[in-house]
Amino acid sequence: MLLSSGFLANLAVVPALVGGGDHVYSDELNHASIVDGCRLSGAEIGRYPHADADVLHALLSRSSDSGKRLVVTDGVFSMDGDLAPLDRIADVTRAAKAMLVVDDAHGEGVVGSHGRGIVDHFGVRDAVTAEVGTLEGVRSRRRLCLRLRVCDRRAPPTRPALPLLDWSVASRYGGGASRGRGVGGVR
Ligand SMILES: Cc1ncc(COP(=O)(O)O)c(C=O)c1O
């Protein structure tokens, strides 16, 4: 499915898979669009320490059987540039019979055979429910070369979802219910 931006893709994919009464587990350094997608979904949010598959495993083991469960992670992290340990994350997600979404905005075209991305790099396609990419990410990589030469600085990313997150609107989508509680660190 093609959307007008990677940001919108994450706003769409998380609420499409989980909602009120479900659980979503998100790496603490995930991109802002994933954070907003989780909030919009109305699912209970468990934030796990960065790239920590052991804590993720513990959170998944502790969560109740009710509702669907979704793990969501960046493939290559946008701020630190490190890779998610997707082999371990896929193992614990499979074991818990949870869904897994990977946002590979910075991995596609770069890692994996012929640039097929992090899912290909770790050979875990069978464990992945949905993969998000962004054409802007590919364009940014081209811009990076230019930036190195002219020392341009990009403005901080905008958050198109923020107006949507006005509390009254969020609560209509069940977002209010998930705030302030949940499994592990909660947003
Ligand atoms: C990991 C990640 N996901 C999603 C996005 C949003 O992509 P777009 O710029 O196409 O909205 C970005 C943007 O940098 C990103 O780094």
The ligand as an SDF file (V2000), in Angstrom:
LIG
                    3D

 16 16  0  0  0  0  0  0  0  0999 V2000
   12.2560    5.3430   11.0520 C   0  0  0  0  0  0  0  0  0  0  0  0
   11.4050    6.3580   10.3300 C   0  0  0  0  0  0  0  0  0  0  0  0
   10.1260    6.0490   10.0600 N   0  0  0  0  0  0  0  0  0  0  0  0
    9.3110    6.9170    9.4260 C   0  0  0  0  0  0  0  0  0  0  0  0
    9.7840    8.1530    9.0240 C   0  0  0  0  0  0  0  0  0  0  0  0
    8.8460    9.1000    8.3480 C   0  0  0  0  0  0  0  0  0  0  0  0
    9.0850    9.0800    6.9720 O   0  0  0  0  0  0  0  0  0  0  0  0
    8.6370   10.3130    6.0340 P   0  0  0  0  0  0  0  0  0  0  0  0
    9.7530   11.3340    6.1630 O   0  0  0  0  0  0  0  0  0  0  0  0
    8.5180    9.7270    4.6820 O   0  0  0  0  0  0  0  0  0  0  0  0
    7.3300   10.8220    6.5640 O   0  0  0  0  0  0  0  0  0  0  0  0
   11.1160    8.5090    9.2580 C   0  0  0  0  0  0  0  0  0  0  0  0
   11.6200    9.8070    8.8270 C   0  0  0  0  0  0  0  0  0  0  0  0
   12.7730   10.1300    8.9500 O   0  0  0  0  0  0  0  0  0  0  0  0
   11.9440    7.5850    9.9480 C   0  0  0  0  0  0  0  0  0  0  0  0
   13.2020    7.8970   10.2540 O   0  0  0  0  0  0  0  0  0  0  0  0
  1  2  1  0
  2  3  1  0
  2 15  2  0
  3  4  2  0
  4  5  1  0
  5  6  1  0
  5 12  2  0
  6  7  1  0
  7  8  1  0
  8  9  2  0
  8 10  1  0
  8 11  1  0
 12 13  1  0
 12 15  1  0
 13 14  2  0
 15 16  1  0
M  END
$$$$
